[in-house]
Amino acid sequence: MTYKNPEKIKEMFNSIANRYDFINGIISFGTHRYGKKQAIKDLPVLAHDAEILDLCTGTGDLAFFLKNSGHVTGLDFSKNMLALASKKVPEVRFVEGDCTHLPFEDETFNLVTMGFGLRNIENSDLALDEIGRVLKPEGLFLHLDFSKTNLAGDFVFDRIVPFLVRIFYNNTVPYNYLVKSKQEYFNPQELVEKFQSHGLKYVTQKYYSFGMMCATVMKRQTTR
Ligand SMILES: C[S@@+](CC[C@H](N)C(=O)[O-])C[C@H]1O[C@@H](n2cnc3c(N)ncnc32)[C@H](O)[C@@H]1O
Protein backbone atom coordinates (compact mmCIF):
# COMPACT_ATOMS: atom_id res chain seq x y z
CA MET A 1 0.00 0.00 0.00
CA THR A 2 1.53 3.36 -1.02
CA TYR A 3 1.17 6.59 0.91
CA LYS A 4 -1.19 7.69 -1.88
CA ASN A 5 -3.75 5.06 -1.02
CA PRO A 6 -7.02 6.61 -2.34
CA GLU A 7 -9.04 5.80 0.80
CA LYS A 8 -6.43 7.47 3.01
CA ILE A 9 -6.24 10.50 0.71
CA LYS A 10 -10.02 10.83 0.78
CA GLU A 11 -10.03 10.56 4.57
CA MET A 12 -7.31 13.19 4.86
CA PHE A 13 -9.16 15.71 2.65
CA ASN A 14 -12.44 15.02 4.43
CA SER A 15 -10.74 15.73 7.75
CA ILE A 16 -9.03 18.99 6.69
CA ALA A 17 -11.84 20.36 4.48
CA ASN A 18 -13.03 23.01 6.93
CA ARG A 19 -9.55 24.51 7.26
CA TYR A 20 -8.42 23.94 3.65
CA ASP A 21 -9.14 27.42 2.20
CA PHE A 22 -7.85 29.20 5.28
CA ILE A 23 -4.54 27.30 5.34
CA ASN A 24 -4.06 27.74 1.59
CA GLY A 25 -4.39 31.48 2.10
CA ILE A 26 -1.79 31.43 4.88
CA ILE A 27 0.81 29.20 3.23
CA SER A 28 0.63 30.98 -0.10
CA PHE A 29 0.45 34.45 1.52
CA GLY A 30 -2.87 34.94 -0.23
CA THR A 31 -1.40 34.44 -3.71
CA HIS A 32 -2.93 31.06 -4.60
CA ARG A 33 -6.28 32.48 -5.63
CA TYR A 34 -4.61 35.14 -7.76
CA GLY A 35 -2.56 32.47 -9.57
CA LYS A 36 -5.66 30.33 -10.12
CA LYS A 37 -7.65 33.30 -11.40
CA GLN A 38 -4.90 34.33 -13.84
CA ALA A 39 -4.40 30.79 -15.13
CA ILE A 40 -8.12 30.60 -15.99
CA LYS A 41 -8.09 34.10 -17.49
CA ASP A 42 -5.19 33.17 -19.78
CA LEU A 43 -7.08 30.23 -21.33
CA PRO A 44 -8.45 30.70 -24.86
CA VAL A 45 -12.04 31.99 -24.84
CA LEU A 46 -14.52 29.14 -25.22
CA ALA A 47 -17.98 29.07 -26.81
CA HIS A 48 -20.65 30.24 -24.32
CA ASP A 49 -22.15 26.72 -24.25
CA ALA A 50 -18.78 24.99 -23.70
CA GLU A 51 -18.79 21.96 -21.39
CA ILE A 52 -16.14 22.31 -18.68
CA LEU A 53 -15.01 19.76 -16.11
CA ASP A 54 -12.95 20.73 -13.06
CA LEU A 55 -11.36 17.58 -11.62
CA CYS A 56 -10.21 17.36 -8.00
CA THR A 57 -12.31 20.48 -7.60
CA GLY A 58 -11.93 20.48 -3.80
CA THR A 59 -13.65 23.54 -2.33
CA GLY A 60 -14.33 24.82 -5.85
CA ASP A 61 -11.69 27.54 -6.35
CA LEU A 62 -11.14 26.85 -10.05
CA ALA A 63 -14.86 26.21 -10.57
CA PHE A 64 -15.49 29.68 -9.13
CA PHE A 65 -13.23 31.34 -11.70
CA LEU A 66 -14.65 29.17 -14.50
CA LYS A 67 -18.30 29.71 -13.66
CA ASN A 68 -18.94 32.27 -16.42
CA SER A 69 -16.99 30.41 -19.12
CA GLY A 70 -19.57 27.70 -19.94
CA HIS A 71 -21.44 24.84 -18.22
CA VAL A 72 -19.17 23.81 -15.38
CA THR A 73 -19.12 20.46 -13.57
CA GLY A 74 -16.82 19.97 -10.58
CA LEU A 75 -15.78 16.48 -9.51
CA ASP A 76 -14.09 15.27 -6.33
CA PHE A 77 -14.18 12.17 -4.13
CA SER A 78 -14.25 14.07 -0.84
CA LYS A 79 -17.83 14.75 0.36
CA ASN A 80 -16.68 17.41 2.81
CA MET A 81 -14.70 19.36 0.22
CA LEU A 82 -17.68 19.20 -2.16
CA ALA A 83 -20.07 20.47 0.51
CA LEU A 84 -17.94 23.62 0.79
CA ALA A 85 -17.65 23.93 -3.00
CA SER A 86 -21.45 23.87 -3.37
CA LYS A 87 -21.75 26.76 -0.92
CA LYS A 88 -18.97 28.73 -2.63
CA VAL A 89 -20.24 28.28 -6.20
CA PRO A 90 -23.95 27.29 -6.07
CA GLU A 91 -24.31 27.78 -9.84
CA VAL A 92 -21.94 24.87 -10.57
CA ARG A 93 -22.96 21.19 -10.64
CA PHE A 94 -20.76 19.15 -8.29
CA VAL A 95 -20.40 15.40 -8.64
CA GLU A 96 -18.87 12.96 -6.18
CA GLY A 97 -16.57 10.65 -8.11
CA ASP A 98 -13.09 9.32 -8.73
CA CYS A 99 -10.81 10.75 -11.41
CA THR A 100 -9.67 7.27 -12.36
CA HIS A 101 -13.24 6.21 -13.31
CA LEU A 102 -15.04 9.28 -14.58
CA PRO A 103 -18.84 9.00 -14.73
CA PHE A 104 -19.06 10.76 -18.12
CA GLU A 105 -19.46 9.72 -21.76
CA ASP A 106 -16.53 9.81 -24.19
CA GLU A 107 -15.83 13.22 -25.78
CA THR A 108 -18.09 15.26 -23.49
CA PHE A 109 -15.93 18.24 -22.51
CA ASN A 110 -14.32 21.18 -24.33
CA LEU A 111 -12.10 21.90 -21.34
CA VAL A 112 -10.89 19.79 -18.42
CA THR A 113 -9.05 21.53 -15.58
CA MET A 114 -7.20 20.05 -12.62
CA GLY A 115 -5.59 22.15 -9.89
CA PHE A 116 -3.26 20.55 -7.35
CA GLY A 117 -4.91 17.21 -8.00
CA LEU A 118 -2.87 14.79 -10.11
CA ARG A 119 -0.11 14.75 -7.47
CA ASN A 120 -2.56 13.06 -5.09
CA ILE A 121 -3.64 10.27 -7.43
CA GLU A 122 -2.01 6.89 -6.98
CA ASN A 123 -2.59 5.83 -10.58
CA SER A 124 -2.08 9.09 -12.45
CA ASP A 125 -1.88 7.23 -15.80
CA LEU A 126 -5.42 6.00 -15.36
CA ALA A 127 -6.62 9.54 -14.58
CA LEU A 128 -4.84 10.91 -17.67
CA ASP A 129 -6.41 8.22 -19.84
CA GLU A 130 -9.79 9.23 -18.47
CA ILE A 131 -9.09 12.91 -19.20
CA GLY A 132 -8.20 12.03 -22.82
CA ARG A 133 -11.35 9.93 -23.08
CA VAL A 134 -13.81 12.59 -21.87
CA LEU A 135 -12.21 15.47 -23.81
CA LYS A 136 -13.68 16.33 -27.20
CA PRO A 137 -11.22 16.32 -30.12
CA GLU A 138 -9.20 19.58 -29.88
CA GLY A 139 -10.48 19.97 -26.30
CA LEU A 140 -8.09 21.59 -23.80
CA PHE A 141 -6.60 20.28 -20.58
CA LEU A 142 -5.30 22.76 -17.99
CA HIS A 143 -3.06 21.31 -15.28
CA LEU A 144 -2.11 23.64 -12.43
CA ASP A 145 0.25 22.79 -9.57
CA PHE A 146 3.30 23.98 -7.68
CA SER A 147 6.32 24.54 -9.83
CA LYS A 148 8.81 22.02 -8.51
CA THR A 149 11.94 23.67 -9.84
CA ASN A 150 11.20 27.08 -8.38
CA LEU A 151 13.44 28.41 -5.58
CA ALA A 152 10.77 30.64 -4.02
CA GLY A 153 8.41 27.68 -3.90
CA ASP A 154 11.04 25.43 -2.34
CA PHE A 155 11.88 28.04 0.28
CA VAL A 156 8.22 28.47 1.23
CA PHE A 157 7.72 24.73 1.38
CA ASP A 158 10.86 23.78 3.22
CA ARG A 159 10.98 26.63 5.74
CA ILE A 160 7.63 28.32 6.16
CA VAL A 161 4.98 25.69 5.50
CA PRO A 162 6.18 23.27 8.19
CA PHE A 163 5.96 25.98 10.79
CA LEU A 164 2.53 27.24 9.74
CA VAL A 165 0.99 23.83 9.22
CA ARG A 166 2.09 22.67 12.65
CA ILE A 167 0.36 25.65 14.17
CA PHE A 168 -2.86 25.52 12.16
CA TYR A 169 -3.40 21.82 11.56
CA ASN A 170 -2.09 20.84 14.97
CA ASN A 171 -1.06 17.66 13.20
CA THR A 172 1.95 16.90 11.00
CA VAL A 173 0.27 14.31 8.80
CA PRO A 174 -1.11 16.68 6.11
CA TYR A 175 2.20 18.58 6.07
CA ASN A 176 4.34 15.47 5.70
CA TYR A 177 2.07 14.31 2.94
CA LEU A 178 2.11 17.66 1.13
CA VAL A 179 5.91 17.93 1.19
CA LYS A 180 6.45 14.34 0.10
CA SER A 181 3.92 14.52 -2.73
CA LYS A 182 5.47 17.78 -3.95
CA GLN A 183 9.05 16.51 -3.77
CA GLU A 184 8.23 13.37 -5.72
CA TYR A 185 6.11 15.09 -8.36
CA PHE A 186 7.11 15.71 -11.98
CA ASN A 187 8.89 18.94 -12.92
CA PRO A 188 7.21 21.08 -15.62
CA GLN A 189 9.15 19.47 -18.51
CA GLU A 190 8.45 15.95 -17.23
CA LEU A 191 4.78 16.85 -16.95
CA VAL A 192 4.59 17.82 -20.61
CA GLU A 193 6.25 14.53 -21.59
CA LYS A 194 3.86 12.60 -19.38
CA PHE A 195 0.84 14.32 -20.94
CA GLN A 196 2.24 13.76 -24.44
CA SER A 197 2.56 10.05 -23.70
CA HIS A 198 -1.24 10.11 -23.18
CA GLY A 199 -1.88 11.56 -26.64
CA LEU A 200 -2.12 15.21 -25.59
CA LYS A 201 -0.42 17.97 -27.59
CA TYR A 202 1.55 20.79 -25.97
CA VAL A 203 -0.06 24.26 -26.09
CA THR A 204 1.55 26.49 -23.41
CA GLN A 205 3.23 26.49 -20.03
CA LYS A 206 3.15 29.57 -17.79
CA TYR A 207 4.17 30.46 -14.24
CA TYR A 208 2.08 32.34 -11.69
CA SER A 209 2.26 33.58 -8.09
CA PHE A 210 5.93 34.62 -8.30
CA GLY A 211 6.78 31.41 -10.11
CA MET A 212 5.36 29.17 -7.37
CA MET A 213 2.62 27.77 -9.62
CA CYS A 214 2.92 26.32 -13.08
CA ALA A 215 0.01 26.03 -15.52
CA THR A 216 0.39 23.57 -18.39
CA VAL A 217 -2.15 23.63 -21.21
CA MET A 218 -2.43 20.63 -23.53
CA LYS A 219 -4.84 19.79 -26.35
CA ARG A 220 -6.46 16.51 -27.31
CA GLN A 221 -5.54 15.44 -30.81
CA THR A 222 -8.32 15.16 -33.36
CA THR A 223 -7.92 11.39 -33.47
CA ARG A 224 -6.65 9.25 -30.60
C1 LIG B 1 -5.10 19.77 -2.97
S1 LIG B 1 -6.81 19.61 -3.26
C2 LIG B 1 -7.06 20.69 -4.64
C3 LIG B 1 -8.41 21.36 -4.61
C4 LIG B 1 -8.64 22.46 -5.64
N1 LIG B 1 -8.50 21.98 -7.00
C5 LIG B 1 -7.71 23.63 -5.41
O1 LIG B 1 -7.01 24.02 -6.34
O2 LIG B 1 -7.73 24.21 -4.31
C6 LIG B 1 -6.89 18.01 -4.01
C7 LIG B 1 -8.31 17.50 -4.16
O3 LIG B 1 -8.24 16.31 -4.96
C8 LIG B 1 -9.20 15.39 -4.48
N2 LIG B 1 -8.81 14.05 -4.98
C9 LIG B 1 -7.65 13.40 -4.77
N3 LIG B 1 -7.63 12.23 -5.43
C10 LIG B 1 -8.82 12.15 -6.09
C11 LIG B 1 -9.39 11.17 -6.95
N4 LIG B 1 -8.75 10.03 -7.26
N5 LIG B 1 -10.61 11.42 -7.46
C12 LIG B 1 -11.29 12.55 -7.14
N6 LIG B 1 -10.80 13.51 -6.31
C13 LIG B 1 -9.58 13.30 -5.80
C14 LIG B 1 -9.16 15.56 -2.97
O4 LIG B 1 -10.33 15.10 -2.35
C15 LIG B 1 -8.97 17.08 -2.85
O5 LIG B 1 -10.20 17.74 -2.72
The ligand as a Tripos MOL2 file, in Angstrom:
@<TRIPOS>MOLECULE
LIG
   27    29     1     0     0
SMALL
NO_CHARGES

@<TRIPOS>ATOM
      1 C1         -5.0970   19.7740   -2.9730 C.3       1 LIG1
      2 S1         -6.8110   19.6100   -3.2650 S.3       1 LIG1
      3 C2         -7.0570   20.6900   -4.6370 C.3       1 LIG1
      4 C3         -8.4090   21.3620   -4.6070 C.3       1 LIG1
      5 C4         -8.6370   22.4640   -5.6380 C.3       1 LIG1
      6 N1         -8.5010   21.9820   -7.0000 N.3       1 LIG1
      7 C5         -7.7140   23.6300   -5.4070 C.2       1 LIG1
      8 O1         -7.0090   24.0210   -6.3440 O.co2     1 LIG1
      9 O2         -7.7320   24.2090   -4.3120 O.co2     1 LIG1
     10 C6         -6.8900   18.0120   -4.0150 C.3       1 LIG1
     11 C7         -8.3060   17.4970   -4.1620 C.3       1 LIG1
     12 O3         -8.2430   16.3100   -4.9580 O.3       1 LIG1
     13 C8         -9.2030   15.3850   -4.4800 C.3       1 LIG1
     14 N2         -8.8130   14.0510   -4.9830 N.ar      1 LIG1
     15 C9         -7.6490   13.3990   -4.7720 C.ar      1 LIG1
     16 N3         -7.6350   12.2250   -5.4260 N.ar      1 LIG1
     17 C10        -8.8170   12.1460   -6.0880 C.ar      1 LIG1
     18 C11        -9.3950   11.1660   -6.9530 C.ar      1 LIG1
     19 N4         -8.7510   10.0310   -7.2590 N.pl3     1 LIG1
     20 N5        -10.6120   11.4220   -7.4580 N.ar      1 LIG1
     21 C12       -11.2930   12.5470   -7.1370 C.ar      1 LIG1
     22 N6        -10.8040   13.5110   -6.3110 N.ar      1 LIG1
     23 C13        -9.5760   13.3040   -5.8040 C.ar      1 LIG1
     24 C14        -9.1610   15.5590   -2.9710 C.3       1 LIG1
     25 O4        -10.3260   15.0990   -2.3510 O.3       1 LIG1
     26 C15        -8.9660   17.0790   -2.8520 C.3       1 LIG1
     27 O5        -10.2020   17.7400   -2.7210 O.3       1 LIG1
@<TRIPOS>BOND
     1     1     2 1
     2     2     3 1
     3     2    10 1
     4     3     4 1
     5     4     5 1
     6     5     6 1
     7     5     7 1
     8     7     8 2
     9     7     9 1
    10    10    11 1
    11    11    12 1
    12    11    26 1
    13    12    13 1
    14    13    14 1
    15    13    24 1
    16    14    15 ar
    17    14    23 ar
    18    15    16 ar
    19    16    17 ar
    20    17    18 ar
    21    17    23 ar
    22    18    19 1
    23    18    20 ar
    24    20    21 ar
    25    21    22 ar
    26    22    23 ar
    27    24    25 1
    28    24    26 1
    29    26    27 1
@<TRIPOS>SUBSTRUCTURE
     1 LIG1         1 GROUP 0 **** ****
